[in-house]
Structures are given as C-alpha cells and as structure tokens.
C-alpha cells in the first residue's frame, strides 16, 4: 500500500500552499533521470563510415549486411549465409539515425540506428505489401577486415564564366585500418591505392590523397574548356565525377571489394569503369581464376561464359550477329565472389559497344562444380 503523506504550509495571504507528496513521486524522478540519460546518449553517427553487421529477419536467419555511409548517402548489400542470395540497396538518411533505401527489385528498407552498433527496421515487399522485421548487430566477423571511410566532395560554379557548366566531384574511399596482420593490411591498402588513384601516392593521409585526386580531375576539366571553349554544346552540360569503394563480401578470410569510377562528361557520354578485387585475408594475396579453378579449366570456363551470355541476352543466332565483338567470351580476372557463387564483370566496351552497358555473368557454385579447385580458399564457401 502506498503511504499518503500530507504537508500543510501556511503562508501569508494568497501564498498558502498545500502540497501532497506520494511515494509514487519517486517514479517520476526515475523516469526523468532515464529520459535525461536518453537525451544525452542519442546516437551520433560518424560523417563517413562502414559497418559489417550480422543478424536476422522475420523470414531468415544468418544474415550479413555491409552498409556504407557517406554523408547522408547510404548504400550496400545484404545476403543470407544459407542461400547466399545477394541484395543491393541505396538510399538516404532522412534523420540523423534513420534511413530509407530502395533495393534493386523495387522493395524498400526502412531502418534506424539504435546505437553505433545496432541497426533495426523493416523490409517492405512491394508485391505482397508484407513487412519483414530485421535486426543487425555490428560484429568483427570471423576472417573479416575493418575499414575507415573518407569522403572528398567539391562543387564549382564559375560565376565569372557563364559558359562553363557546373563541375562536381565526389570521392568515396574505404581504407583498411586496425587489422591484426599488418602484412595483410598493407597488401589490401596497396591494392586500393593502385586501383583507386591509378598511381603510387606518397601523401601520409587519406585526406591529402583525395585532395590530390580531386585537383587532378579539376585540372582535366579546366584544360578541356581551354581547348574546347568554341564548342557551344559543351556549355549546356554539367560535368561530374564519382569514384567509390564498396565491400561486397567480407568473411571467412575472403574479401571482395569493387572500385568504381563514373564520369558524366561534356559530350553527355557517361564513362564508367568498375574493377573487382578478391583478396585472401590469410596471405594478403589477390585471388585469381587460377586460384579458384582446377588446372586445364580455361576452355571449359570460356564455354560456360559464352553460353551464359547467350542465354542472358536471348541470343538465337550468333554473338557477332547481335553486335558483340567476338563469337566467344573469354575469362578474365575482373571477378567477384559472394556466398552464392562467382561473377565475371565486363565493363562497357569489353564485350560490346558501350551502349550495351556493363555486363555481369554470374554462376552459382553448383554450376561450376566440375572445374572448381576443391583445395582452394574459395571452395570453403561452397555449401
């Protein structure tokens, strides 16, 4: 039973005060203290960051999420370790801690950071209008690598030169830090430096490296207008460049990352190039097709690639007749690995004219079982 305590304080005139105090008043104090603590511990996300989460949803367990945050932009992938199906998403933060993203299939993701290490929300299925709850916790997954995120973005408006269009550049960089094996970390850093910057950069900070690359893009842009100012068409278009690093797979000592460059230039002719790198996180060495497939695999793999392309584009005649450069597809090392299988990436212009776009030829592991090297690191991913 709650005791009731009554105080009567008699003050002169209208200041007579009658105060009743209940023991339940303590509950208000507790609530107020908790609410104050909540206000003081609001999540403050880093401006740029990379998260490696694992968790589950209403429908599936053993989910892995790689989420990239640069400013208010969000992108990444998630997949289930059981079936390996990979999903891409991209979106924006609509508050300091909540985001809305769209998947490639049109479904949407609504999520919120409850802390720096916890991400929860819903996946909305467009077709069924179903709401699928998920919860992810950040983890240093077995055989994974941690990364720091950096961004350099600039916009130039040449007010004194009205014929110049707007110039914008956005550089998004992930850089490995804090890995227990320094040799492996240095190796991954070298791969990123070589492919992202295109040369050996001697600056001692990532910020200075990005400044150097940003200035390099800007100089190319300026030089173009010095030599092409007579072309009135170029003054009607904007010029932009985006370059980023994305983690596609990061567990079981296998790291797959991509480095993508996307330039929208003055001729309204977008140029993009994507390079995938697979690294053995036990040795720091790059994994190639020779490390994945059994000796003598080359001819069989070329046949599989050609057949896959023909089916993907519904070719009923020949590849040459349909506008491709060659009658057969040959293997290369611009490849990526997921929990589900292996993909071969071809940039615009590799197999056909640029208007065909980029082409991915993806194989589930069971489609390649006859030529997979059973002793290789990649084979450990086969279910």
N, C-alpha and C positions, 0 to 999 in steps of 0.2 A: 504494500500500500504506500502511495506517495504521501509523504507528510506535507501538510499545508502550513506555511509559516506566514504570519501577517505582521506587518510593521505599520504603525501609525505615527507619522511625523507631523506634528502640528507646527506650522509656520505662520507668521503674521499675515493677516489679510487674505488675499487670494492665493497665496503660495502654499496653502495647505496641501500636502502631498500624501497620498495614500498608495503605498507600494506593496504589492503582493508578490512574493517570490516562491516559486515552485521548484522542487528538486529537478524537474524536467528542464529547468533553465540551463542545466549543465549540458543537456543535449544540444542546445543552441550553440553553446561555446565550442563543443566538439565539432559541430557542423561548420561553424565559422572558421575554425582553425584548419579544418580539412579543405574548405573552399579556398582559403588564402594560400595553403600549400599548393593546391591545384593551379592557381593563378601564377604562382612563382615557378612552377615546373612545366609550363607549356612547352611543347616540342618546338625547338628551333632547328630546322634542317639546315645543313651546310648549303651554301650557294650552289656548289657543284659536288656531286657525289656519285658513287657506285655502290650498289647493295647486292649481296648474294644471299638470297633468302631460301629457306625450305619451309614447307608447311603442308596444308591440306585444304580441301574444299568439301562442300556437301556431297559431291559426287565422286571425288577422287582423293586418295592419299598419296604421300610421297611426291609432292610437287616441288619443283625447283624454279625459282624466279630470279632472273638477273635484271635489275632495274637501274637505269641510268638517269640521273637528274642534272640538268644544266640550266640554271636559272629557273624559269617556270616551265621549261620543256621536259617532258618525260617520254622515254622510250625504252624498249627492252623485249625480252622473251620470257615465256614460262613453258614448262613441259612436265609431264608425269614420268617418273623413273620407270614405271611399269610398262607403259605402252610407247613412251618416247615421243609422242606427238607434240610437235613444236608449234607454239603460237606467238606471233609478233604483235606488238601493240605500240601505239604512240598517242600522246595527248598532252594536256596542260594541267598545271596546278590551278585550281580555282579558289584556293585559300592557302595560307602558309603551310597547311599539313594535309589537305585533301586534294584529290586529283580525279580527273575524268579522262579516260583513254579509250580509243577505238581499236579493235582488233581487225586484222585483215579481212576476216569473214563478215565484218559488219557488227559483230557483238560489241558490247561496251563493258568497260571496267570502271567501277566507282570504288575508290579506296581512300583510306585515311591512315596516316602515321599516328599510332597511339604513343609511340616513343621513338627514339632514334633507331631502335632495333626491332620494332613490331609494326607490321603493316596488315590491315584487315579491311574487308569490304565485301562487294558483291560483283559477280559476273552476270550480265543480263543477256539471255539468249533471245535474239531478235525474232527467230521463227516461232518459238514456243512461248515467248514472253515470260520465261521462267527466270527466277532469281536464285543464283547459286552462291552461297556464302563461302568466303575463304579467309584463312588466317596464315600469315607467314611470319617467321622469326629469323632475324639475321643470324648467320652461322658461318664459322670458318669450316666449310665442308671438307671432308677428307680428300686430300690431294688437290686443293684449290689454291688460288693466288689472290691476294688483296690488291686493290688499286686505289690510287688517289685521282681525283678528277680536276681538270683545269679547263678554263674557257677564256678565249680572247675574241671579243666581238667589236666591230667598228662599223660606223656608217659615215659616209662623206657626202655632203651636198655642196656642190660648187656654186655658191651664190653669185660669184663674180663671173662665172662662165655658164650661162644659162643653157648652152647647147650640150653640156655634159650631163648625162643621166646620173642617178644616184648610184653610189658604189657601196656595197655592203659585204662584209666578210664575217664568217662565224666559224671559229676553230674550236673543236671539242676534243680534248685529249684525255685518255686514261693512261696512267703510268704506274707500273708495279712498285710497291713500297712495302717494307716490313716483312719480306719473305724470309723464312729461316735459312734457306740455302742461298747465299749471296751469289754464287756462281750462276744458278738458275735465274735469279732475278736480273743479274747483269745481262744475261743472254736475251731474255724477253725484252728488256729495255733497248738493247741493240736492234732487235727486230723492229720495234716500234719506231725508233729514231730513223732507221734506214728507210722504211717504207712511208712513214708519215711525213718526214721532212725531205726525203729524197737525197740526203747527203749527211755526212757526219757533222753534227752540231757540237761546238765546243763550249757553248754557254753553260754556266753551272746551275741555272734554274730553269724550270719548265716555263715560267712566265717570260723569261728573256728569249727562249727558243720560239715561243708562239709570237712574240713581238717581231722577231726576225722574219718568220714566215709571213706574217701579216704585211709587213713592209715589202716583202718580195712580191706578193700578189698586187699590192698597190702600185709598185713601180711598173709592173707589166701593164696594168690598167692605164696608167698615165702615159706610158710610151705608145700605147695603141692610139690614143687620141692626139698625140703629137704628129703621128704619121697618117691618121685616117680622119682628121677633122673635116675634110672636104666631103665625107660621106654623110649626107644629112640623115640617112636612115639610122645611123648609129646613135644619133642624139635622141631618138624616140624611145630607146630601150634602157632598161636598168641592167646593171651588171652585179652579179653576186657570186660568192664562192662559199661553200660549206664543206668542211672536212671534219670527219669524226672517227672515233674508235668505238667499236661495240663488241662486248663479250657475248658470244653465242653459246659457249659450253665451258664449264669451269669446275670439274670434279674428276675424281679417280685419276689424278695426275695427267689429265688431258685438258689442254686449254685451246679453245678455238676463238680467235678474235678476227674482226674484219676492220680494215682501214678503207674508208670511202671518201672520194673526192667528187664533189658535184659543183659544176660551174655553169651558170646561165650567162652567156656572153652576149656581146653586142649584135651578133648576127641572129639572135634568137635561136641558137643552135646548142641546146644543152649538152654538156660534156660530163660524163661521169665514169668513174673507174673504181672498182672495188677489188681489194686483194684480201684473201683469207690466209691466215697463218695458223697452223696447228703445231703446238709445242708439247714436247714430252717434259712434264714438270719434275721428273726424276733426274733428267740429264740436262735439260735446257736446250736440247737439240730440236730442230724443226722436223716434223713428221711429214714424209712424202709418200707418194704412191708405192715406192719400193719398200717402205716400212710397213705398209698395210696389206699388200698382196703377195701371193706366192710367186716364186721365180717362174718366168715364162707367161706371166699374166697379160702382157701387153696386147696381144692380138684379140684375146677374148674380151678384154675390157673395152677395146675400141668398138667391137661388135655390139656390146651391150649399150654403149653410149649412143651409137648410131641408131639402134632400134628404139631406144628411149626417146630420142629426139623426133624420130618419125612418128611415134605414137602421140607424143606431146603436141605436135603440130598437125596431126591428122594427114600426114603425107601419103598420098596414094600413087604418086609417080616416082620421082627421084628428088633428092635434096637439091641438086643443081637446077632442076626444072622449077623448083619452088623458090629460088632466089638465094639459096645458101651457097657459100663459097666452094665447098668441097662435097664430094659424094659420100664421104665417111667422116665421122667425128673422131678425133684423136685425143688421147688422155693428156692431162697436164697437171700441175701441182697447185692450181688455184682451187683448192678443195676445202670443204668444211665437214666437221663431224658433229653429230648430235647423239643423243641417247638412242635414237631410232635408226640412224643409218649414216650414209656418206653422200655428200653432194658435190657436184662439179659445177663451178661457176664460170660463165663465159660473159665477158663484158660486151657492150655494144661494139660491133665491128669485128669481134673474134670469129664468129661463125657465119655472120650475115651482115648486110648493111645496118647502120646504126639505128634505123627506124624500126628494126625488129626488137630493139630493146635488149636488156640483159636477160640471159637465159640460165636457169638452174636445172640441171639434170640430177635428180635425187633418187638414190637407191636405198631401200630398206636392207638391213644386213642379210636377211634371208635371200634376197635377190642376188647377192654376191658371194654366197657361201662356198661356191665351187672354187673361187680364186682367193678367198681371204687367207691371210697368213695366220695360222692358229697360235703361233707363239708370239705374235706382236702385241703391243700395248693396247691397240685399238680393239683387238679381239676380246679383251676383258669387258668391253661394253656390250657384247652380244648376249642377249638374254638366253 
